[in-house]
Amino acid sequence: MACCGETSTNGDDHGSVASLSRHFSARAYVYDPKRQRILLLKHRQLDIWVEPGGHVDANERPDDAAVREVLEETGIIVRLVSAPAPNFPAGVEKMLVQPLGIRAMSVGPQHEHVEFIYASVAVDGSLKNGEREFDQVRWFTLEEIRSAHAQIPRNVCLWSLICAEHVTSKILAEEMEGMRYDGK
Ligand SMILES: [Zn+2]
């Protein structure tokens, strides 16, 4: 289930308050490198565009949660694009897809989300109509993102551009290694 968190960041509050509810959340910026577009959802109540994402379920890894949330909310199947990580030999340690960042967001009174922010590319699926807390789903061009759209919060714009840059450079690196990019 998604949970909107476009309020103030709370990164320097370590939350010693006993009544604070703190949940893990996985979010993904979805980039279409061919058309240079970012996928966003319009929040029904807040009337702003946000990235897909939501609570990490019990026994679920955050990277799996990000892929699941995007599919549930948008109908799009994504491949996460990892941030740099150490390349250890295979063994007991399994490196997960690395998020672009981890943030703390205050999403209500005594309710904080620790959010894993992933970059991803769309590989399959088709857009579905908005439902529940979102009433629209659509692709935005980078030009639209850069043009300070009144209903796209500043942090969403910045993460969108960071994601686009990261995915573009990663795809270029893959192509240089002779690997084939499987995105659409
Ligand atoms: Zn929550």
Backbone and ligand atoms as CSV (ligand in chain L), in Angstrom:
chain,resi,resn,atom,element,x,y,z
A,1,MET,N,N,0.841,-1.188,0.000
A,1,MET,CA,C,0.000,0.000,0.000
A,1,MET,C,C,0.878,1.240,0.000
A,2,ALA,N,N,0.484,2.187,-0.758
A,2,ALA,CA,C,1.269,3.418,-0.817
A,2,ALA,C,C,0.924,4.300,0.367
A,3,CYS,N,N,1.840,5.177,0.655
A,3,CYS,CA,C,1.602,6.121,1.732
A,3,CYS,C,C,2.336,7.387,1.342
A,4,CYS,N,N,1.642,8.452,1.243
A,4,CYS,CA,C,2.270,9.655,0.731
A,4,CYS,C,C,3.141,10.312,1.786
A,5,GLY,N,N,4.268,10.835,1.371
A,5,GLY,CA,C,5.165,11.437,2.340
A,5,GLY,C,C,5.827,12.703,1.865
A,6,GLU,N,N,5.107,13.522,1.157
A,6,GLU,CA,C,5.737,14.728,0.620
A,6,GLU,C,C,5.639,15.885,1.604
A,7,THR,N,N,6.114,15.634,2.798
A,7,THR,CA,C,6.160,16.713,3.781
A,7,THR,C,C,7.617,16.967,4.129
A,8,SER,N,N,7.871,17.571,5.257
A,8,SER,CA,C,9.237,17.968,5.556
A,8,SER,C,C,10.111,16.766,5.891
A,9,THR,N,N,11.389,16.867,5.532
A,9,THR,CA,C,12.323,15.827,5.927
A,9,THR,C,C,12.644,15.990,7.398
A,10,ASN,N,N,13.089,14.920,7.984
A,10,ASN,CA,C,13.278,14.919,9.426
A,10,ASN,C,C,14.568,14.194,9.770
A,11,GLY,N,N,15.589,14.391,8.919
A,11,GLY,CA,C,16.779,13.570,8.995
A,11,GLY,C,C,17.611,13.710,10.245
A,12,ASP,N,N,17.513,14.812,10.975
A,12,ASP,CA,C,18.385,14.957,12.137
A,12,ASP,C,C,17.655,14.644,13.448
A,13,ASP,N,N,16.442,14.155,13.361
A,13,ASP,CA,C,15.693,13.762,14.545
A,13,ASP,C,C,15.770,12.248,14.662
A,14,HIS,N,N,16.456,11.775,15.654
A,14,HIS,CA,C,16.657,10.331,15.753
A,14,HIS,C,C,15.510,9.633,16.452
A,15,GLY,N,N,14.463,10.360,16.799
A,15,GLY,CA,C,13.213,9.739,17.178
A,15,GLY,C,C,13.254,8.923,18.448
A,16,SER,N,N,13.670,9.508,19.531
A,16,SER,CA,C,13.663,8.768,20.783
A,16,SER,C,C,12.268,8.754,21.407
A,17,VAL,N,N,11.331,9.463,20.784
A,17,VAL,CA,C,9.978,9.530,21.324
A,17,VAL,C,C,9.318,8.155,21.212
A,18,ALA,N,N,8.848,7.643,22.340
A,18,ALA,CA,C,8.337,6.272,22.378
A,18,ALA,C,C,7.096,6.093,21.515
A,19,SER,N,N,6.301,7.146,21.376
A,19,SER,CA,C,5.041,7.005,20.655
A,19,SER,C,C,5.199,7.142,19.148
A,20,LEU,N,N,6.418,7.393,18.678
A,20,LEU,CA,C,6.635,7.562,17.239
A,20,LEU,C,C,6.479,6.229,16.506
A,21,SER,N,N,5.647,6.227,15.466
A,21,SER,CA,C,5.553,5.054,14.597
A,21,SER,C,C,6.515,5.248,13.443
A,22,ARG,N,N,7.399,4.280,13.273
A,22,ARG,CA,C,8.391,4.410,12.205
A,22,ARG,C,C,8.298,3.182,11.314
A,23,HIS,N,N,8.078,3.420,10.016
A,23,HIS,CA,C,7.909,2.318,9.053
A,23,HIS,C,C,8.952,2.432,7.953
A,24,PHE,N,N,9.328,1.285,7.396
A,24,PHE,CA,C,10.177,1.292,6.208
A,24,PHE,C,C,9.294,1.410,4.972
A,25,SER,N,N,9.760,2.202,4.029
A,25,SER,CA,C,9.022,2.436,2.796
A,25,SER,C,C,9.998,2.340,1.623
A,26,ALA,N,N,9.529,1.787,0.515
A,26,ALA,CA,C,10.366,1.687,-0.685
A,26,ALA,C,C,9.714,2.481,-1.798
A,27,ARG,N,N,10.491,3.326,-2.459
A,27,ARG,CA,C,9.949,4.197,-3.498
A,27,ARG,C,C,10.848,4.095,-4.734
A,28,ALA,N,N,10.262,4.271,-5.897
A,28,ALA,CA,C,11.059,4.141,-7.116
A,28,ALA,C,C,10.719,5.237,-8.110
A,29,TYR,N,N,11.746,5.881,-8.592
A,29,TYR,CA,C,11.590,6.771,-9.737
A,29,TYR,C,C,11.777,5.918,-10.979
A,30,VAL,N,N,10.803,5.984,-11.879
A,30,VAL,CA,C,10.805,5.146,-13.079
A,30,VAL,C,C,11.153,6.025,-14.273
A,31,TYR,N,N,12.219,5.656,-14.968
A,31,TYR,CA,C,12.671,6.447,-16.111
A,31,TYR,C,C,12.570,5.626,-17.383
A,32,ASP,N,N,12.086,6.267,-18.426
A,32,ASP,CA,C,12.053,5.671,-19.759
A,32,ASP,C,C,13.148,6.367,-20.563
A,33,PRO,N,N,14.322,5.725,-20.705
A,33,PRO,CA,C,15.457,6.424,-21.321
A,33,PRO,C,C,15.250,6.732,-22.799
A,34,LYS,N,N,14.461,5.919,-23.495
A,34,LYS,CA,C,14.252,6.173,-24.921
A,34,LYS,C,C,13.476,7.463,-25.134
A,35,ARG,N,N,12.429,7.622,-24.361
A,35,ARG,CA,C,11.583,8.804,-24.520
A,35,ARG,C,C,11.910,9.893,-23.509
A,36,GLN,N,N,12.858,9.600,-22.645
A,36,GLN,CA,C,13.306,10.565,-21.636
A,36,GLN,C,C,12.125,11.098,-20.827
A,37,ARG,N,N,11.442,10.151,-20.207
A,37,ARG,CA,C,10.263,10.524,-19.429
A,37,ARG,C,C,10.302,9.847,-18.057
A,38,ILE,N,N,9.670,10.494,-17.093
A,38,ILE,CA,C,9.578,9.995,-15.714
A,38,ILE,C,C,8.103,9.719,-15.396
A,39,LEU,N,N,7.868,8.616,-14.706
A,39,LEU,CA,C,6.503,8.204,-14.373
A,39,LEU,C,C,6.102,8.727,-12.990
A,40,LEU,N,N,5.009,9.477,-12.945
A,40,LEU,CA,C,4.545,10.009,-11.657
A,40,LEU,C,C,3.048,9.757,-11.486
A,41,LEU,N,N,2.620,9.802,-10.232
A,41,LEU,CA,C,1.224,9.584,-9.858
A,41,LEU,C,C,0.664,10.844,-9.223
A,42,LYS,N,N,-0.587,11.126,-9.509
A,42,LYS,CA,C,-1.218,12.307,-8.898
A,42,LYS,C,C,-1.981,11.879,-7.651
A,43,HIS,N,N,-1.570,12.437,-6.533
A,43,HIS,CA,C,-2.203,12.099,-5.272
A,43,HIS,C,C,-3.571,12.763,-5.189
A,44,ARG,N,N,-4.580,11.952,-4.943
A,44,ARG,CA,C,-5.959,12.419,-5.005
A,44,ARG,C,C,-6.234,13.544,-4.007
A,45,GLN,N,N,-5.799,13.375,-2.774
A,45,GLN,CA,C,-6.120,14.363,-1.735
A,45,GLN,C,C,-5.166,15.552,-1.748
A,46,LEU,N,N,-3.879,15.283,-1.936
A,46,LEU,CA,C,-2.895,16.369,-1.852
A,46,LEU,C,C,-2.789,17.158,-3.147
A,47,ASP,N,N,-3.274,16.566,-4.254
A,47,ASP,CA,C,-3.265,17.242,-5.548
A,47,ASP,C,C,-1.847,17.585,-6.008
A,48,ILE,N,N,-0.930,16.656,-5.740
A,48,ILE,CA,C,0.447,16.817,-6.231
A,48,ILE,C,C,0.894,15.507,-6.873
A,49,TRP,N,N,1.933,15.618,-7.736
A,49,TRP,CA,C,2.481,14.443,-8.413
A,49,TRP,C,C,3.644,13.901,-7.601
A,50,VAL,N,N,3.619,12.585,-7.396
A,50,VAL,CA,C,4.664,11.944,-6.600
A,50,VAL,C,C,5.119,10.657,-7.284
A,51,GLU,N,N,6.249,10.124,-6.841
A,51,GLU,CA,C,6.752,8.858,-7.370
A,51,GLU,C,C,6.001,7.685,-6.731
A,52,PRO,N,N,5.936,6.537,-7.410
A,52,PRO,CA,C,5.302,5.370,-6.799
A,52,PRO,C,C,6.107,4.854,-5.606
A,53,GLY,N,N,5.411,4.193,-4.692
A,53,GLY,CA,C,6.106,3.600,-3.544
A,53,GLY,C,C,5.159,3.374,-2.396
A,54,GLY,N,N,5.628,2.658,-1.396
A,54,GLY,CA,C,4.801,2.387,-0.235
A,54,GLY,C,C,5.509,1.536,0.788
A,55,HIS,N,N,4.775,1.115,1.790
A,55,HIS,CA,C,5.350,0.366,2.907
A,55,HIS,C,C,6.029,-0.932,2.451
A,56,VAL,N,N,7.145,-1.237,3.086
A,56,VAL,CA,C,7.790,-2.542,2.913
A,56,VAL,C,C,7.039,-3.539,3.792
A,57,ASP,N,N,6.579,-4.630,3.195
A,57,ASP,CA,C,5.834,-5.636,3.960
A,57,ASP,C,C,6.767,-6.406,4.896
A,58,ALA,N,N,6.170,-7.094,5.861
A,58,ALA,CA,C,6.953,-7.961,6.741
A,58,ALA,C,C,7.642,-9.035,5.907
A,59,ASN,N,N,8.877,-9.318,6.214
A,59,ASN,CA,C,9.677,-10.336,5.511
A,59,ASN,C,C,9.959,-9.991,4.048
A,60,GLU,N,N,9.810,-8.744,3.702
A,60,GLU,CA,C,10.059,-8.331,2.321
A,60,GLU,C,C,11.318,-7.469,2.263
A,61,ARG,N,N,12.120,-7.682,1.232
A,61,ARG,CA,C,13.284,-6.822,1.034
A,61,ARG,C,C,12.824,-5.506,0.413
A,62,PRO,N,N,13.513,-4.412,0.751
A,62,PRO,CA,C,13.056,-3.119,0.219
A,62,PRO,C,C,13.125,-3.019,-1.298
A,63,ASP,N,N,14.129,-3.683,-1.917
A,63,ASP,CA,C,14.191,-3.604,-3.387
A,63,ASP,C,C,13.026,-4.360,-4.025
A,64,ASP,N,N,12.640,-5.489,-3.430
A,64,ASP,CA,C,11.465,-6.205,-3.936
A,64,ASP,C,C,10.195,-5.375,-3.735
A,65,ALA,N,N,10.123,-4.697,-2.588
A,65,ALA,CA,C,8.950,-3.864,-2.297
A,65,ALA,C,C,8.805,-2.748,-3.329
A,66,ALA,N,N,9.931,-2.161,-3.732
A,66,ALA,CA,C,9.880,-1.065,-4.707
A,66,ALA,C,C,9.299,-1.546,-6.032
A,67,VAL,N,N,9.758,-2.709,-6.502
A,67,VAL,CA,C,9.260,-3.267,-7.769
A,67,VAL,C,C,7.769,-3.583,-7.648
A,68,ARG,N,N,7.381,-4.180,-6.530
A,68,ARG,CA,C,5.973,-4.542,-6.312
A,68,ARG,C,C,5.084,-3.299,-6.290
A,69,GLU,N,N,5.523,-2.281,-5.573
A,69,GLU,CA,C,4.706,-1.071,-5.451
A,69,GLU,C,C,4.499,-0.388,-6.805
A,70,VAL,N,N,5.551,-0.336,-7.606
A,70,VAL,CA,C,5.411,0.297,-8.922
A,70,VAL,C,C,4.381,-0.461,-9.761
A,71,LEU,N,N,4.480,-1.786,-9.739
A,71,LEU,CA,C,3.534,-2.586,-10.526
A,71,LEU,C,C,2.107,-2.396,-10.023
A,72,GLU,N,N,1.924,-2.437,-8.706
A,72,GLU,CA,C,0.576,-2.305,-8.142
A,72,GLU,C,C,-0.037,-0.939,-8.460
A,73,GLU,N,N,0.780,0.088,-8.396
A,73,GLU,CA,C,0.234,1.447,-8.515
A,73,GLU,C,C,0.153,1.945,-9.957
A,74,THR,N,N,0.998,1.404,-10.836
A,74,THR,CA,C,1.060,1.972,-12.188
A,74,THR,C,C,0.817,0.955,-13.303
A,75,GLY,N,N,0.965,-0.345,-13.020
A,75,GLY,CA,C,0.868,-1.360,-14.057
A,75,GLY,C,C,2.170,-1.581,-14.807
A,76,ILE,N,N,3.221,-0.874,-14.420
A,76,ILE,CA,C,4.500,-0.952,-15.120
A,76,ILE,C,C,5.472,-1.879,-14.374
A,77,ILE,N,N,6.109,-2.767,-15.135
A,77,ILE,CA,C,7.138,-3.655,-14.577
A,77,ILE,C,C,8.484,-2.956,-14.740
A,78,VAL,N,N,9.229,-2.864,-13.655
A,78,VAL,CA,C,10.496,-2.142,-13.721
A,78,VAL,C,C,11.676,-3.035,-13.363
A,79,ARG,N,N,12.820,-2.614,-13.826
A,79,ARG,CA,C,14.095,-3.172,-13.381
A,79,ARG,C,C,14.790,-2.065,-12.598
A,80,LEU,N,N,15.156,-2.379,-11.346
A,80,LEU,CA,C,15.857,-1.374,-10.549
A,80,LEU,C,C,17.284,-1.234,-11.074
A,81,VAL,N,N,17.803,-0.033,-10.983
A,81,VAL,CA,C,19.160,0.252,-11.443
A,81,VAL,C,C,19.971,0.658,-10.215
A,82,SER,N,N,20.867,-0.231,-9.822
A,82,SER,CA,C,21.577,-0.069,-8.551
A,82,SER,C,C,22.519,1.130,-8.553
A,83,ALA,N,N,22.600,1.762,-7.408
A,83,ALA,CA,C,23.677,2.721,-7.170
A,83,ALA,C,C,24.957,1.912,-6.958
A,84,PRO,N,N,26.119,2.546,-7.018
A,84,PRO,CA,C,27.377,1.798,-6.877
A,84,PRO,C,C,27.428,1.012,-5.565
A,85,ALA,N,N,27.994,-0.191,-5.664
A,85,ALA,CA,C,28.137,-1.047,-4.488
A,85,ALA,C,C,29.440,-1.818,-4.609
A,86,PRO,N,N,30.036,-2.229,-3.489
A,86,PRO,CA,C,31.250,-3.057,-3.559
A,86,PRO,C,C,30.958,-4.362,-4.290
A,87,ASN,N,N,31.908,-4.815,-5.088
A,87,ASN,CA,C,31.723,-6.035,-5.872
A,87,ASN,C,C,32.483,-7.179,-5.223
A,88,PHE,N,N,31.879,-7.761,-4.163
A,88,PHE,CA,C,32.533,-8.838,-3.440
A,88,PHE,C,C,32.367,-10.156,-4.191
A,89,PRO,N,N,33.300,-11.107,-3.986
A,89,PRO,CA,C,33.091,-12.451,-4.544
A,89,PRO,C,C,31.833,-13.064,-3.945
A,90,ALA,N,N,31.193,-13.952,-4.716
A,90,ALA,CA,C,29.971,-14.604,-4.221
A,90,ALA,C,C,30.277,-15.356,-2.934
A,91,GLY,N,N,29.380,-15.298,-2.011
A,91,GLY,CA,C,29.571,-15.968,-0.727
A,91,GLY,C,C,28.348,-15.787,0.122
A,92,VAL,N,N,28.542,-15.710,1.404
A,92,VAL,CA,C,27.384,-15.558,2.289
A,92,VAL,C,C,26.754,-14.187,2.137
A,93,GLU,N,N,27.555,-13.245,1.650
A,93,GLU,CA,C,27.060,-11.875,1.549
A,93,GLU,C,C,26.417,-11.656,0.188
A,94,LYS,N,N,25.171,-11.292,0.196
A,94,LYS,CA,C,24.489,-11.010,-1.071
A,94,LYS,C,C,24.158,-9.532,-1.101
A,95,MET,N,N,24.773,-8.820,-2.025
A,95,MET,CA,C,24.502,-7.385,-2.124
A,95,MET,C,C,23.147,-7.187,-2.806
A,96,LEU,N,N,22.304,-6.404,-2.184
A,96,LEU,CA,C,21.021,-6.065,-2.791
A,96,LEU,C,C,21.198,-4.877,-3.728
A,97,VAL,N,N,20.191,-4.614,-4.526
A,97,VAL,CA,C,20.191,-3.395,-5.329
A,97,VAL,C,C,20.311,-2.207,-4.371
A,98,GLN,N,N,21.234,-1.316,-4.663
A,98,GLN,CA,C,21.469,-0.191,-3.779
A,98,GLN,C,C,20.544,0.976,-4.138
A,99,PRO,N,N,19.917,1.564,-3.133
A,99,PRO,CA,C,19.092,2.747,-3.416
A,99,PRO,C,C,19.977,3.957,-3.730
A,100,LEU,N,N,19.374,4.929,-4.398
A,100,LEU,CA,C,20.093,6.186,-4.645
A,100,LEU,C,C,20.262,6.961,-3.342
A,101,GLY,N,N,19.348,6.733,-2.400
A,101,GLY,CA,C,19.417,7.424,-1.129
A,101,GLY,C,C,18.432,6.821,-0.146
A,102,ILE,N,N,18.629,7.131,1.115
A,102,ILE,CA,C,17.693,6.729,2.174
A,102,ILE,C,C,17.361,7.975,2.959
A,103,ARG,N,N,16.084,8.224,3.162
A,103,ARG,CA,C,15.696,9.465,3.829
A,103,ARG,C,C,14.657,9.178,4.916
A,104,ALA,N,N,14.495,10.116,5.808
A,104,ALA,CA,C,13.433,10.055,6.803
A,104,ALA,C,C,12.413,11.118,6.449
A,105,MET,N,N,11.156,10.728,6.388
A,105,MET,CA,C,10.088,11.666,6.062
A,105,MET,C,C,9.034,11.638,7.156
A,106,SER,N,N,8.652,12.805,7.627
A,106,SER,CA,C,7.521,12.894,8.536
A,106,SER,C,C,6.255,12.854,7.688
A,107,VAL,N,N,5.408,11.854,7.907
A,107,VAL,CA,C,4.209,11.704,7.078
A,107,VAL,C,C,2.935,11.897,7.886
A,108,GLY,N,N,3.060,12.365,9.103
A,108,GLY,CA,C,1.894,12.627,9.934
A,108,GLY,C,C,2.336,12.770,11.374
A,109,PRO,N,N,1.402,13.080,12.242
A,109,PRO,CA,C,1.747,13.210,13.657
A,109,PRO,C,C,2.326,11.895,14.187
A,110,GLN,N,N,3.529,11.948,14.700
A,110,GLN,CA,C,4.186,10.764,15.284
A,110,GLN,C,C,4.284,9.607,14.294
A,111,HIS,N,N,4.420,9.916,13.022
A,111,HIS,CA,C,4.482,8.885,11.977
A,111,HIS,C,C,5.608,9.244,11.021
A,112,GLU,N,N,6.657,8.446,11.071
A,112,GLU,CA,C,7.812,8.717,10.219
A,112,GLU,C,C,8.085,7.527,9.310
A,113,HIS,N,N,8.451,7.831,8.077
A,113,HIS,CA,C,8.872,6.794,7.143
A,113,HIS,C,C,10.369,6.885,6.909
A,114,VAL,N,N,11.034,5.732,6.993
A,114,VAL,CA,C,12.423,5.622,6.544
A,114,VAL,C,C,12.335,5.063,5.137
A,115,GLU,N,N,12.707,5.881,4.156
A,115,GLU,CA,C,12.390,5.578,2.759
A,115,GLU,C,C,13.637,5.264,1.931
A,116,PHE,N,N,13.596,4.124,1.260
A,116,PHE,CA,C,14.632,3.727,0.312
A,116,PHE,C,C,14.203,4.264,-1.055
A,117,ILE,N,N,15.041,5.089,-1.651
A,117,ILE,CA,C,14.698,5.712,-2.936
A,117,ILE,C,C,15.499,5.035,-4.051
A,118,TYR,N,N,14.797,4.345,-4.948
A,118,TYR,CA,C,15.464,3.616,-6.024
A,118,TYR,C,C,15.290,4.309,-7.369
A,119,ALA,N,N,16.270,4.040,-8.247
A,119,ALA,CA,C,16.133,4.398,-9.667
A,119,ALA,C,C,15.741,3.134,-10.413
A,120,SER,N,N,14.902,3.280,-11.433
A,120,SER,CA,C,14.481,2.102,-12.196
A,120,SER,C,C,14.180,2.483,-13.633
A,121,VAL,N,N,14.130,1.440,-14.485
A,121,VAL,CA,C,13.687,1.631,-15.869
A,121,VAL,C,C,12.466,0.749,-16.104
A,122,ALA,N,N,11.574,1.228,-16.939
A,122,ALA,CA,C,10.388,0.462,-17.314
A,122,ALA,C,C,10.803,-0.593,-18.325
A,123,VAL,N,N,10.404,-1.850,-18.102
A,123,VAL,CA,C,10.745,-2.912,-19.056
A,123,VAL,C,C,9.513,-3.575,-19.668
A,124,ASP,N,N,8.356,-3.429,-19.033
A,124,ASP,CA,C,7.149,-4.063,-19.593
A,124,ASP,C,C,5.914,-3.487,-18.897
A,125,GLY,N,N,4.755,-3.988,-19.289
A,125,GLY,CA,C,3.507,-3.558,-18.669
A,125,GLY,C,C,2.886,-2.393,-19.409
A,126,SER,N,N,1.700,-2.018,-18.967
A,126,SER,CA,C,1.028,-0.865,-19.557
A,126,SER,C,C,0.370,-0.060,-18.448
A,127,LEU,N,N,0.314,1.243,-18.654
A,127,LEU,CA,C,-0.217,2.138,-17.631
A,127,LEU,C,C,-1.652,1.796,-17.284
A,128,LYS,N,N,-1.945,1.759,-16.005
A,128,LYS,CA,C,-3.330,1.567,-15.611
A,128,LYS,C,C,-3.872,2.869,-15.039
A,129,ASN,N,N,-5.174,2.955,-15.000
A,129,ASN,CA,C,-5.782,4.168,-14.465
A,129,ASN,C,C,-5.529,4.282,-12.977
A,130,GLY,N,N,-5.538,5.509,-12.498
A,130,GLY,CA,C,-5.336,5.720,-11.082
A,130,GLY,C,C,-6.449,5.090,-10.259
A,131,GLU,N,N,-6.102,4.722,-9.049
A,131,GLU,CA,C,-7.099,4.150,-8.149
A,131,GLU,C,C,-6.702,4.484,-6.724
A,132,ARG,N,N,-7.593,4.204,-5.799
A,132,ARG,CA,C,-7.369,4.490,-4.381
A,132,ARG,C,C,-6.856,5.917,-4.192
A,133,GLU,N,N,-5.659,6.070,-3.638
A,133,GLU,CA,C,-5.238,7.431,-3.312
A,133,GLU,C,C,-4.693,8.218,-4.495
A,134,PHE,N,N,-4.546,7.545,-5.644
A,134,PHE,CA,C,-4.047,8.247,-6.831
A,134,PHE,C,C,-5.123,8.295,-7.903
A,135,ASP,N,N,-5.310,9.460,-8.506
A,135,ASP,CA,C,-6.357,9.528,-9.526
A,135,ASP,C,C,-5.815,9.608,-10.943
A,136,GLN,N,N,-4.496,9.768,-11.102
A,136,GLN,CA,C,-3.907,9.780,-12.441
A,136,GLN,C,C,-2.513,9.178,-12.382
A,137,VAL,N,N,-2.131,8.575,-13.490
A,137,VAL,CA,C,-0.772,8.066,-13.664
A,137,VAL,C,C,-0.321,8.525,-15.033
A,138,ARG,N,N,0.844,9.174,-15.110
A,138,ARG,CA,C,1.307,9.529,-16.454
A,138,ARG,C,C,2.804,9.823,-16.498
A,139,TRP,N,N,3.321,9.809,-17.726
A,139,TRP,CA,C,4.726,10.098,-17.965
A,139,TRP,C,C,4.926,11.596,-18.128
A,140,PHE,N,N,6.011,12.108,-17.553
A,140,PHE,CA,C,6.403,13.508,-17.719
A,140,PHE,C,C,7.735,13.561,-18.463
A,141,THR,N,N,7.837,14.466,-19.420
A,141,THR,CA,C,9.132,14.665,-20.073
A,141,THR,C,C,10.067,15.371,-19.084
A,142,LEU,N,N,11.364,15.254,-19.338
A,142,LEU,CA,C,12.318,15.949,-18.465
A,142,LEU,C,C,12.135,17.462,-18.569
A,143,GLU,N,N,11.681,17.905,-19.736
A,143,GLU,CA,C,11.428,19.343,-19.893
A,143,GLU,C,C,10.309,19.785,-18.949
A,144,GLU,N,N,9.274,18.973,-18.870
A,144,GLU,CA,C,8.177,19.294,-17.945
A,144,GLU,C,C,8.671,19.280,-16.502
A,145,ILE,N,N,9.505,18.310,-16.186
A,145,ILE,CA,C,10.040,18.205,-14.820
A,145,ILE,C,C,10.873,19.447,-14.491
A,146,ARG,N,N,11.687,19.857,-15.460
A,146,ARG,CA,C,12.581,21.009,-15.233
A,146,ARG,C,C,11.834,22.338,-15.201
A,147,SER,N,N,10.628,22.357,-15.743
A,147,SER,CA,C,9.945,23.643,-15.907
A,147,SER,C,C,9.183,24.087,-14.658
A,148,ALA,N,N,9.541,23.506,-13.528
A,148,ALA,CA,C,8.947,23.912,-12.247
A,148,ALA,C,C,7.428,23.828,-12.277
A,149,HIS,N,N,6.931,22.660,-12.666
A,149,HIS,CA,C,5.504,22.360,-12.658
A,149,HIS,C,C,4.946,22.626,-11.258
A,150,ALA,N,N,3.851,23.385,-11.186
A,150,ALA,CA,C,3.329,23.834,-9.893
A,150,ALA,C,C,2.894,22.678,-8.994
A,151,GLN,N,N,2.512,21.543,-9.612
A,151,GLN,CA,C,2.001,20.425,-8.795
A,151,GLN,C,C,3.021,19.307,-8.609
A,152,ILE,N,N,4.266,19.567,-9.017
A,152,ILE,CA,C,5.332,18.596,-8.738
A,152,ILE,C,C,6.256,19.215,-7.694
A,153,PRO,N,N,6.281,18.654,-6.476
A,153,PRO,CA,C,7.133,19.229,-5.437
A,153,PRO,C,C,8.605,19.269,-5.873
A,154,ARG,N,N,9.309,20.212,-5.347
A,154,ARG,CA,C,10.707,20.438,-5.722
A,154,ARG,C,C,11.558,19.179,-5.518
A,155,ASN,N,N,11.339,18.494,-4.400
A,155,ASN,CA,C,12.172,17.307,-4.147
A,155,ASN,C,C,11.865,16.203,-5.162
A,156,VAL,N,N,10.635,16.110,-5.609
A,156,VAL,CA,C,10.268,15.111,-6.622
A,156,VAL,C,C,10.962,15.450,-7.945
A,157,CYS,N,N,11.009,16.735,-8.286
A,157,CYS,CA,C,11.735,17.163,-9.497
A,157,CYS,C,C,13.207,16.769,-9.405
A,158,LEU,N,N,13.814,17.056,-8.262
A,158,LEU,CA,C,15.243,16.787,-8.113
A,158,LEU,C,C,15.543,15.302,-8.182
A,159,TRP,N,N,14.752,14.493,-7.472
A,159,TRP,CA,C,14.971,13.039,-7.521
A,159,TRP,C,C,14.738,12.517,-8.938
A,160,SER,N,N,13.774,13.061,-9.640
A,160,SER,CA,C,13.505,12.628,-11.017
A,160,SER,C,C,14.736,12.849,-11.897
A,161,LEU,N,N,15.331,14.021,-11.764
A,161,LEU,CA,C,16.501,14.347,-12.583
A,161,LEU,C,C,17.710,13.500,-12.173
A,162,ILE,N,N,17.861,13.260,-10.866
A,162,ILE,CA,C,18.948,12.403,-10.379
A,162,ILE,C,C,18.786,10.990,-10.939
A,163,CYS,N,N,17.557,10.491,-10.920
A,163,CYS,CA,C,17.269,9.153,-11.451
A,163,CYS,C,C,17.593,9.095,-12.941
A,164,ALA,N,N,17.133,10.085,-13.685
A,164,ALA,CA,C,17.364,10.094,-15.135
A,164,ALA,C,C,18.856,10.079,-15.446
A,165,GLU,N,N,19.601,10.872,-14.717
A,165,GLU,CA,C,21.047,10.945,-14.948
A,165,GLU,C,C,21.711,9.614,-14.593
A,166,HIS,N,N,21.296,9.031,-13.466
A,166,HIS,CA,C,21.888,7.766,-13.021
A,166,HIS,C,C,21.612,6.645,-14.020
A,167,VAL,N,N,20.360,6.523,-14.447
A,167,VAL,CA,C,19.988,5.457,-15.383
A,167,VAL,C,C,20.728,5.639,-16.705
A,168,THR,N,N,20.786,6.880,-17.186
A,168,THR,CA,C,21.455,7.152,-18.461
A,168,THR,C,C,22.925,6.745,-18.404
A,169,SER,N,N,23.606,7.116,-17.322
A,169,SER,CA,C,25.032,6.794,-17.227
A,169,SER,C,C,25.236,5.292,-17.045
A,170,LYS,N,N,24.327,4.625,-16.344
A,170,LYS,CA,C,24.453,3.177,-16.132
A,170,LYS,C,C,24.242,2.419,-17.429
A,171,ILE,N,N,23.273,2.853,-18.223
A,171,ILE,CA,C,23.012,2.203,-19.511
A,171,ILE,C,C,24.200,2.382,-20.440
A,172,LEU,N,N,24.757,3.577,-20.433
A,172,LEU,CA,C,25.932,3.839,-21.263
A,172,LEU,C,C,27.076,2.916,-20.855
A,173,ALA,N,N,27.258,2.764,-19.545
A,173,ALA,CA,C,28.324,1.891,-19.046
A,173,ALA,C,C,28.072,0.452,-19.462
A,174,GLU,N,N,26.816,0.008,-19.420
A,174,GLU,CA,C,26.472,-1.356,-19.819
A,174,GLU,C,C,26.742,-1.566,-21.312
A,175,GLU,N,N,26.380,-0.561,-22.100
A,175,GLU,CA,C,26.610,-0.671,-23.541
A,175,GLU,C,C,28.110,-0.759,-23.840
A,176,MET,N,N,28.867,-0.016,-23.076
A,176,MET,CA,C,30.307,-0.032,-23.290
A,176,MET,C,C,30.909,-1.380,-22.922
A,177,GLU,N,N,30.263,-2.086,-22.021
A,177,GLU,CA,C,30.720,-3.423,-21.650
A,177,GLU,C,C,30.164,-4.477,-22.586
A,178,GLY,N,N,29.422,-4.049,-23.600
A,178,GLY,CA,C,28.886,-5.002,-24.566
A,178,GLY,C,C,27.615,-5.683,-24.119
A,179,MET,N,N,27.045,-5.214,-23.019
A,179,MET,CA,C,25.795,-5.802,-22.557
A,179,MET,C,C,24.654,-5.118,-23.262
A,180,ARG,N,N,23.576,-5.864,-23.412
A,180,ARG,CA,C,22.428,-5.328,-24.114
A,180,ARG,C,C,21.424,-4.786,-23.122
A,181,TYR,N,N,20.991,-3.566,-23.349
A,181,TYR,CA,C,19.974,-2.955,-22.504
A,181,TYR,C,C,18.610,-3.509,-22.891
A,182,ASP,N,N,17.844,-3.993,-21.908
A,182,ASP,CA,C,16.567,-4.633,-22.231
A,182,ASP,C,C,15.359,-3.735,-21.960
A,183,GLY,N,N,15.581,-2.462,-21.727
A,183,GLY,CA,C,14.461,-1.551,-21.504
A,183,GLY,C,C,13.781,-1.182,-22.806
A,184,LYS,N,N,12.607,-0.636,-22.686
A,184,LYS,CA,C,11.870,-0.245,-23.887
A,184,LYS,C,C,12.232,1.170,-24.263
L,1,ZN,ZN,ZN,3.523,4.355,7.514
